């Protein structure tokens, strides 16, 4: 060996030794001063914030090494292998720097938890591996087995640690979150959005509060990262509070630290979620109401809404999706009959809605062209009819039998018909009936005791009949007669 | 084909060619082919829009046989109301003289309007610093529900327990025509389908012998928005409103001309139908079929519409109740006709009254003069319609809407900065009152609040599109789902801004 070479070796070993020393420092720091969830000196955090910036350099450099090694085996690119040592040394310096910065960030930024520990140790071990690779490569001309194994280990570790880091900053399932369902099925992953903490959706907390935390807070205050020692991924953790004690004072919104911090101006140091969009006014309102109502996890979902009668929380209307297969199944028994009747009597028979198999019959538009014989045609589907309007038709008391079989009727209109007491006295069986309309028919008060027995009846329209206002009315019908 | 007669050299080449499809070629194309197959099968689940299109529940089907374009369809989910009667008070009645009791405004009556009321506001006529104007009429509480109402509506006051006031209506238009268009079509510009057209498109109509969407005007001035207010816009033209008259022929040119019998008319229509059918066979335009259907409906209407509109058939007691006089064009007659149409299964009945534009520029539109006439013209018939529908059991599945296109200012109008001879108020798009009554709506309540001057909304604002969404909900629709594809957009009554069903007023 020539002199300059020996000199080169010496300086290389010196560099290696310096790196070893700094690696030891990191390891000691990580072992004896682990991140504990408390926030510390601003300047350490300031330095620490450069971790995500710096960390990508050693990653790229280290991943470059196997590429150089492999491509360099081809005769045309042998010169590439000359730069391997340099790149490795640079990667080692970078990895060690990144590890130190990472510790600064974790220690002072208020991080703790399984994820941060794993990421941290991954980083430390990776910088050691870099160093080992570096040492081995300096002694080798060809690829040794130990070197190859170390390199492969390093690449694996880069991937794993990097993934953990991504989880820290972007959320635990940042890679699969937006995965299309097709690919998701293929990989047999859980369907998306199944990850939110399962709180009872029938409670106000489970339905309204936890979803807010899950959407906006648990990236930093969750299972894997609990800044300020606070976790918001379950009711228990929320009520336990963080490093400064409880964050919720039940019933007292203003004294609740959590509420105070989400309502600060976004420029305030204490503002939460720090560096992100403030919670929406609705979300803040919801949390305020919930804390004000006692911050219980058993409070029913509609308890607060009812208490305020919609003044603060806008009531929502649910639009149900129609399951066409289910509807078709419901209708299967009557569908052929219904379509046959629809042809025979156009436009007077239809389903109550697109989502139901209940029927509604409106013969009033047929007027005098609709009589007893016509109504008989509907007898086979009578039990499916929930609304029947037979006003102005020519049906008579002969139809009483058919009407009496419409057991699920909610609304029955018999305005302007010839029907008499005889028909009404036979309607006892219609125990679902809510509204009965006999306007302008020859009905007399004799039917009142029978009608009074209908359990669900709320309106009995008796204008222009023999029933007059002010006469004695059975107790069950008080307030239900409409003249 | 291997031909033994060919020279051996050639057959060898042929064989070599056949063998050129080697294992490598096969595998290479296999990889690509399988990949393509995979992408093909997964494409549906990768692209959310493709998935939505494929999903069964995404869109509602409103298609019908073109020869029966008005046939009824069930609503999306069980409906609270089956029909709508919309009483539009064109010109915008003053809420401060009818429903909005503001004692504080009365206290400041005649004082200069504070500058904060005027900053950044645009008015149709007010200029300079106007004076505040207290209500011109006394208010009192009425009914079991104790709602405030002025003394101008003595008949309606007795029905106040059936009414749900929305006192926090808001619009973004302060001129009549665009504001009326916004209320009736969901859009302040021309060319959009009206409320009634959407409803008839979505639900059809049960009585095929009458139009599904009928419009009645009280005489006097026609609404500024014109016939666009009941147009079908980009929906098929069969869904447009049919304007009927409350005296004479209900629909112009409906009766047979002198000397033309009904059978002659029939054979004439048959011939026209033949020609139209040929046109349809050639060009396939569904509007041709619609035209045929319209001719047929007109023929059927000759009997039924005349009967439905003929209020002479009503007993005197009913005329006394409504204040209607057969043979004239009036709001009272139209209210009675509306009830007759509702009974006959007409889906959407729209009445326009006129002359509510109480600027105070002349006696006819002064709050202290003409306004009283308007109140008298609508008070008794509106109350009669409410109570008549109720006693006939129709109110439980009818929705009655009463209101204008915007509100009026708490300031007295000072056209040209001068105090005017008559008392009036300018347009206020920031707050007005609309009331609802009927199925599915809470009765005897007020929703929303304005400030102490009745100038701006302080609680629960309701946009026009929210009112539309709420009404469609009562009719059994998710307002997103009642849509029609036009110009690349799923067009809907509530337009593109998010609309909210006002669940607080629903039973």
Interface residues (C-beta under 8 A of the other chain):
Chain A: X180 X181 X182 X183 X185 X186 X309 X310 X311 X314 X315 X316 X317 X319 X320 X321 X322 X323 X324 X325 X346 X347 X348 X350 X351 X352 X353 X354 X355 X356 X358 X362 X364 X365 X391 X392 X411 X413 X415 X435 X437 X439 X459 X461 X463 X482 X483
Chain B: X42 X44 X45 X46 X51 X56 X57 X60 X71 X72 X73 X74 X75 X76 X77 X78 X79 X206 X207 X208 X209 X343 X344 X345 X390 X391 X392 X393 X396 X397 X459 X460 X473 X476 X478 X480 X481 X500 X501 X503 X504 X506
